[in-house]
Amino acid sequence: MSGVVSHIVRRGLEATHERYKSAGSDVVNFQLPIEYTYGSVVATLAMVESPTATAYFKTGAVSDEANEPLILADEKASTKEPELLLVKARPITAKFRTTIQHLRARAGPFSRFRGLQVVLIYGLLHTTLTTVLVGLIPVDNLVVPYLSAVISAVLLARLPLTWTHVVISEPSDKKWYRRRPGFKSWVHIAPATAIWATAEQLTVALPHVLFQAFGLDFVAQHPGAIGKIDEASRNMIVGQSFAVFAVAVGTALLILIPATVTLRRVQASLLPEDDEAIVPFDRTFGGKVVPEIVGGSGKLGIIDAWRSFEWAARFRVVKVYVKVFTMQTGLTLLFAGVLFAELQLIMGEELQKMIMVQASQNGEILYEIRPVDN
């Protein structure tokens, strides 16, 4: 249920956490509020918000002739019908600051963490169920863990549905578990959940497989070795790294984000009538949803969920994820800089010697794998 950004950044954070456990844990602790508040809550609100429009009547007319008598202009104005103009308001989710201020005003100071209990329970259940499924499937295959994760997400689809309703609605006196929809809603939400879960696993699996195929996992374990190999090998490693990054970003933009938007909007279409949305929200999704009371299904289809999402809103969602990625990257670099400065202050010249020795050892190891052609 985490944001798209987590799939691009999380592995780097985990590697940092394993290498520098005390400092890395601080980085992760600071990353999680950013990822959840902006990458999940704000992003979801941006996916369902429908900016309101105000109607204005344009009356009167001005003569095109500079020297035309004013009375003639008045006569033309009296015969011309007023024009109806629709002016859309600026979306609340256009900026992080306005979104957080809106949430605080409507749902209190802890509104940026709304739905967090559901996320924690879902994460625990999803991890447990995935582990059980991996153990039950008697096949030793790379695809099994990813397939098990997709199956688990589909089986637990009502929890993310509940989370979306908690996030996009006004505060309620009901506990979150009392707002959980029935099994009928699972039947409707399962296909969109399956598509999203598959896209999520592809976003993780494709870059990971490519990373290992290039042998970059070995290079990542010996980063100091880059300076010890020949220029051609070094350029090849840089190109391979860029290819992995491009695949990760491409799958996130072209596969995961559309799947996430589609899922969130299908989930939002099932919001109960007695729950008011916390942001402007069009329950008809541009006329795609026809209420059951007038003979319609009252539900939003997968294709309509994406088609009804305007281009301006799509760019706004992508902008949210870019901002979150920038914030997380900046924070990671900041902690890395602080950690290096502390080590430099404590160890002094010994730190430089240790780095040189480690780089020399890594270079010898990598040199055996990628020898220089004489």
Buried (B, 14 or more C-beta within 10 A) or exposed (E): BBBBBBBBBBBBBEEBBEEBEEBBEBBBEBBBEBBBBBBBBBBBBBBBBBBBEEEEEEEEBEBEEEEEEEEEBEEBBEEEEEEEEEEEEEBBBBBBEEBBEBBEEEBEEEBBBBBBBBBEBBEEBBEEBBEEBBEEBEEEEEEBBBBBBBBBBBBBBBBBBBBBBBBBBEEBEEEBEEBBBEEEBBEBBBBBBBBBBBBBBBBBBBBBEBBEEBBBEBBEEBEBBBEBBEEEBBEBBEEBBEBBEEBBBEBBBEBBBBBBBBBBBBBBBBBEEEBEBBBBBBBBBEEBBEEEEEEEEBBBBBEBBBEBBEEEBBEBBBBBBEBBBEBBBEBBEEBBEEBEEEBEEEEEEEBEEEEEEBBBBBBEBBBEEBEEEE
